[in-house]
Amino acid sequence: MAGLKYMSGFGNEFANEDPRCPGSLPEGQNNPQVCPYGLYAEQLSGSAFTCPRSTNKRSWLYRILPSVRHKPFTPMSCGDLTENWNEVEPDPNQLRWKPFIIPKSSENKVDFISGLHTVCGAGDSKSRNGIAIHMYTCNTSMTDKCFQNADGDFLIVPQQGEILITTEFGKMMVEPNEICVIQQGMRFSVDVFGETRGYILEVFGAHFELPDLGPIGANGLANPRDFQTPVAWYEDRTVATGYTVVNKYQGKLFSCQQDFSPFNVVAWHGNYTPYKYNLENFMAINCVAFDHADPSIFTVLTAKSTRPGVAIADFVIFPPRWGVADHTFRPPYYHRNCMSEFMGLIKGHYEAKEEGFPTVYVCAYAYTCTSAHIYMYMIVYIYIYIPCYVYCVRLTETSNNLQEAGLNKRNDMRIHHFKASRSRKYIQWVRKVFRPP
């Protein structure tokens, strides 16, 4: 959307006010007896009060009406959203999903909330430890409705269609090949402009951070200056028919009604904010001598666990880049990993077949803990590393449904298990395409 402005930086102490109300941000204190313009001061905490200063997250919001003015929450249908990993039996095989079908708006209007589908995950929100991976498919904007996740952070990755996200902090336009993070407790609404689809990584009990660079030095990978935080924007709107607030709490959905828009924050300051990032700005680092570096060098964001060096989840991308190693087998090494992996395609095509593989057949992959696999080069795709077992709950959408995929049993190996014969064909193709001059 033309005219949207952002502030640059990651985890900064921001301060901003809507230019329509100059001087609305209090000076010298957070909670004056009377705020400018008669606003209400409200603190949103993203960490315990006594966390070390380096990890303490909070923002002060100055709003027209306080958030507490709403009717009681009542349970609502969760649809395909779940944390029950026991719905299906564990499956240690390599799994691949076809793209989730986006409903036609002429047949069924689906907004962001009703279009959420849980694919896999581990742990649970009650113990504040674990992750969930969802898909969203929608065709309709959220009208007089917002969403709040009390369980954890949402990292949203659009795959088809741009989304306009309105938050209490301002607005963000997020397009395919960009990501955004809506942190725990932040209310937001999603507008779409047609058939829309994407991925969501949800983490419980931790917030995303930039990975430490170590010997890389001060610069590289995702640079802090390239992250963008929205500027303050508000609407003073009464909704006589009722505004719906949907709250995800302990894996379940609840809703309440209020008679005003929650996006009534005129000014705010703090370091606990939503933000977005363009993946094209990622400074990839690669091997320039021999062998392959581990894929951890492509980490964009990480959610750390309490165990040093081990993350709850790492968000990794494989963008276009040069690979110039000498005397090295061109494809990345075969691998069995103690971390489970989930991969989602953003754009490009499946390159394990010389003429490519139709994107319509391949949407996402899951390699469970210690299952054998080989990394695939795409134009742009994402990897999520999880140091635990991942339980898949949406197996009905997998591409081993041969009739649905339009494949016969012989061809199923091309899309489901990576068998030795496919590996040899892939290796032959790679040697042909990437043969040395």
Secondary structure as UniProt FT lines:
FT   TURN            2..3
FT   STRAND          6..8
FT   STRAND          14..17
FT   TURN            19..20
FT   TURN            22..23
FT   HELIX           36..38
FT   STRAND          40..45
FT   TURN            49..50
FT   HELIX           53..55
FT   STRAND          58..63
FT   TURN            67..68
FT   STRAND          74..75
FT   TURN            85..86
FT   STRAND          95..97
FT   TURN            105..107
FT   TURN            112..115
FT   STRAND          116..124
FT   TURN            125..128
FT   STRAND          129..138
FT   STRAND          145..149
FT   STRAND          152..160
FT   STRAND          163..167
FT   TURN            168..169
FT   STRAND          170..174
FT   TURN            176..177
FT   STRAND          178..182
FT   TURN            184..185
FT   STRAND          187..192
FT   STRAND          196..204
FT   STRAND          208..209
FT   HELIX           214..216
FT   HELIX           224..226
FT   STRAND          227..230
FT   STRAND          238..249
FT   TURN            250..251
FT   STRAND          252..260
FT   STRAND          265..270
FT   STRAND          275..278
FT   HELIX           279..281
FT   HELIX           295..298
FT   STRAND          299..304
FT   TURN            308..309
FT   STRAND          311..318
FT   STRAND          334..336
FT   STRAND          340..347
FT   TURN            354..355
FT   HELIX           359..361
FT   STRAND          364..367
FT   TURN            369..370
FT   STRAND          372..374
FT   STRAND          380..386
FT   STRAND          391..392
FT   HELIX           395..397
FT   TURN            399..400
FT   HELIX           402..405
FT   TURN            409..410
FT   HELIX           411..414
FT   HELIX           420..433
//
